[in-house]
Amino acid sequence: MAQEYYIITDEEQIGPLSFRELTATGPDLHTRIQSAGATEWQYACDIPELYPYFAMRGIYLPTGDNLASFGRRLLAWVIDYFIISFLASFVIGYLTSSGRIPAISSYADLLKASPSDLLIMQLCFLVTLVVYNSICEASPLKGSAGKKICGMVVVDINGIGLSFINALLRSLGKAISVFVLYLGFLSIFFTEHKQALHDRLARTYVVKI
């Protein structure tokens, strides 16, 4: 026999409903639902069989099964690294043409650059990273180009995309992780929800789609 459900909407209990009838009511994350035979009501976001329904609506609830692995995230970062480096080259080119930093055209030039010039170039990369990731993660893409190519999105605890402020906070945390020799990424291996330092700061999750 097919599972049946009861739902509370506008303070009124409706049911029993089939799964198709349940989803046709358009439940949101905090709609209260009870399975037939169950003794407690649950929020829709806590019912696993509704996860595909929410995914079709662009809501990707973080679960133990859909959290992105370190390898997948590393591949996305490699893609994004080249994109960010390309964008940062325009900023560095402007600073070079205006005489603020010397031109770097070879490895020998890089070795001759002063620590302050190297710091400026690193900051150009980090600022570009923050702007790039903040815009991408706050957009309908819900993630950078690298994450999109690798089939991932960045969401909050409710499985929805980030606000610009939250995306900015996460991107600043990522810049810190990169600046300290990528050490912030290592927490992916030691946290229950595979969160890097910047995920923990912004309370975000990277999930597969």
C-alpha positions as CSV (number, residue, x, y, z in Angstrom):
1,M,0.0,0.0,0.0
2,A,1.3,3.4,-0.9
3,Q,2.4,5.7,1.8
4,E,-0.1,8.3,3.0
5,Y,0.5,11.7,4.5
6,Y,-1.2,14.4,6.5
7,I,-0.3,18.0,6.2
8,I,-1.1,21.2,8.2
9,T,-1.8,24.2,6.0
10,D,-3.4,27.4,7.2
11,E,-3.7,25.8,10.7
12,E,-5.9,23.1,9.1
13,Q,-5.1,19.4,8.9
14,I,-5.5,17.8,5.5
15,G,-5.2,14.2,4.5
16,P,-4.7,11.4,4.0
17,L,-2.8,12.3,0.8
18,S,-0.7,10.3,-1.6
19,F,2.9,11.4,-2.2
20,R,1.8,13.0,-5.5
21,E,-1.1,14.8,-3.8
22,L,1.3,15.9,-1.1
23,T,3.8,17.5,-3.5
24,A,0.9,19.0,-5.5
25,T,0.1,21.1,-2.4
26,G,3.5,22.8,-2.8
27,P,5.0,22.3,0.7
28,D,7.8,24.5,1.7
29,L,10.8,23.6,4.0
30,H,8.8,24.2,7.2
31,T,5.5,22.7,6.3
32,R,4.4,20.3,9.0
33,I,3.8,16.8,7.7
34,Q,2.9,13.5,9.3
35,S,3.2,10.1,7.7
36,A,0.2,7.7,8.2
37,G,0.9,5.6,11.3
38,A,3.5,8.0,12.7
39,T,3.1,9.6,16.1
40,E,5.0,12.9,15.5
41,W,4.8,15.7,13.0
42,Q,7.9,16.6,11.0
43,Y,9.0,19.6,9.0
44,A,9.1,18.8,5.2
45,C,12.9,19.5,5.2
46,D,13.3,16.5,7.5
47,I,11.5,14.0,5.3
48,P,14.1,12.2,3.0
49,E,11.6,11.3,0.3
50,L,10.9,15.0,-0.3
51,Y,14.5,15.8,-1.1
52,P,14.1,15.2,-4.9
53,Y,11.0,17.4,-4.8
54,F,13.0,20.2,-3.2
55,A,15.9,19.6,-5.6
56,M,13.6,20.2,-8.6
57,R,12.8,23.6,-7.0
58,G,16.5,24.5,-6.7
59,I,16.7,23.6,-3.0
60,Y,19.6,21.2,-2.2
61,L,19.4,20.2,1.5
62,P,22.8,19.1,2.8
63,T,22.8,15.5,3.8
64,G,25.5,13.0,4.5
65,D,25.0,11.5,1.0
66,N,25.3,14.6,-1.1
67,L,28.2,16.5,0.4
68,A,30.9,17.1,-2.1
69,S,34.2,15.2,-1.7
70,F,37.6,16.9,-1.3
71,G,38.6,15.6,-4.8
72,R,35.6,17.1,-6.5
73,R,36.2,20.4,-4.8
74,L,39.9,20.3,-5.6
75,L,39.1,19.9,-9.3
76,A,36.6,22.8,-9.2
77,W,39.3,24.9,-7.5
78,V,41.9,24.2,-10.2
79,I,39.4,25.4,-12.8
80,D,38.5,28.5,-10.8
81,Y,42.2,29.1,-10.2
82,F,42.9,29.6,-13.9
83,I,39.8,31.8,-14.2
84,I,40.7,34.0,-11.3
85,S,44.4,34.2,-12.4
86,F,43.2,35.4,-15.8
87,L,40.9,38.0,-14.3
88,A,43.6,39.2,-11.9
89,S,46.1,39.6,-14.7
90,F,44.1,42.5,-16.0
91,V,44.3,44.2,-12.6
92,I,48.0,43.5,-12.4
93,G,48.5,44.7,-16.0
94,Y,46.8,48.0,-15.1
95,L,49.1,48.4,-12.1
96,T,52.1,47.6,-14.2
97,S,51.2,50.0,-17.0
98,S,50.6,52.8,-14.4
99,G,54.1,52.2,-12.9
100,R,52.9,51.0,-9.5
101,I,54.6,47.7,-9.8
102,P,57.3,46.4,-12.2
103,A,56.4,44.3,-15.1
104,I,56.9,40.5,-14.6
105,S,57.6,38.8,-17.9
106,S,59.9,35.9,-16.7
107,Y,60.8,33.9,-13.7
108,A,63.9,36.0,-13.3
109,D,61.8,39.1,-13.1
110,L,59.7,37.4,-10.4
111,L,62.8,36.6,-8.4
112,K,63.9,40.2,-8.6
113,A,60.5,41.6,-7.4
114,S,60.5,43.2,-4.0
115,P,58.4,41.6,-1.2
116,S,56.0,44.6,-1.3
117,D,55.4,44.1,-5.1
118,L,54.8,40.4,-4.6
119,L,52.4,41.2,-1.8
120,I,50.5,43.6,-4.0
121,M,50.2,40.9,-6.7
122,Q,49.0,38.4,-4.2
123,L,46.4,40.9,-2.9
124,C,45.2,41.4,-6.5
125,F,44.6,37.7,-6.8
126,L,42.8,37.5,-3.5
127,V,40.6,40.5,-4.1
128,T,39.7,39.1,-7.5
129,L,38.9,35.7,-5.8
130,V,36.6,37.5,-3.3
131,V,34.7,39.4,-6.0
132,Y,34.5,36.5,-8.4
133,N,33.2,34.0,-5.8
134,S,30.9,36.4,-4.0
135,I,29.1,37.3,-7.3
136,C,28.9,33.7,-8.5
137,E,27.7,32.2,-5.2
138,A,25.1,34.9,-4.7
139,S,23.8,34.4,-8.3
140,P,21.4,31.7,-9.5
141,L,24.5,29.6,-10.3
142,K,24.9,29.1,-6.5
143,G,28.6,28.6,-7.0
144,S,31.6,29.4,-9.1
145,A,32.1,28.3,-12.7
146,G,34.4,25.5,-11.5
147,K,31.7,24.2,-9.1
148,K,29.1,24.4,-11.8
149,I,31.2,22.4,-14.2
150,C,31.9,19.8,-11.5
151,G,28.2,19.5,-10.5
152,M,28.2,21.3,-7.2
153,V,26.4,24.2,-5.5
154,V,27.0,26.2,-2.3
155,V,24.0,26.4,0.0
156,D,23.1,27.2,3.6
157,I,21.7,24.9,6.2
158,N,18.2,25.1,4.5
159,G,19.6,24.1,1.1
160,I,19.0,27.5,-0.5
161,G,21.5,29.8,-2.3
162,L,23.5,32.4,-0.4
163,S,22.7,36.1,0.0
164,F,25.4,38.4,-1.2
165,I,26.5,39.1,2.4
166,N,26.8,35.4,3.2
167,A,28.6,34.8,-0.1
168,L,31.0,37.7,0.7
169,L,31.7,36.3,4.2
170,R,32.5,32.9,2.7
171,S,34.7,34.4,0.0
172,L,36.7,36.4,2.6
173,G,37.2,33.2,4.6
174,K,38.4,31.4,1.4
175,A,40.9,34.2,0.8
176,I,42.2,33.7,4.3
177,S,42.5,30.0,3.6
178,V,44.5,30.6,0.4
179,F,46.7,33.2,2.1
180,V,47.7,30.9,4.9
181,L,49.0,28.3,2.4
182,Y,45.6,26.6,1.9
183,L,45.6,25.3,5.4
184,G,41.9,26.3,5.8
185,F,40.9,23.7,3.2
186,L,42.3,20.8,5.3
187,S,39.4,20.9,7.7
188,I,37.3,19.2,5.0
189,F,39.0,16.0,6.2
190,F,38.2,16.5,9.8
191,T,34.6,17.9,10.0
192,E,31.4,15.9,10.0
193,H,29.9,17.9,7.1
194,K,33.1,18.2,5.0
195,Q,33.3,21.9,5.6
196,A,36.4,24.0,4.9
197,L,37.3,26.9,7.2
198,H,35.3,29.3,5.0
199,D,32.3,27.0,5.1
200,R,32.4,26.9,8.9
201,L,32.7,30.7,9.1
202,A,29.7,31.3,6.8
203,R,27.7,28.2,7.8
204,T,27.6,26.9,4.3
205,Y,27.8,23.5,2.6
206,V,29.0,22.3,-0.8
207,V,26.7,19.7,-2.2
208,K,26.6,17.6,-5.3
209,I,23.6,18.0,-7.7
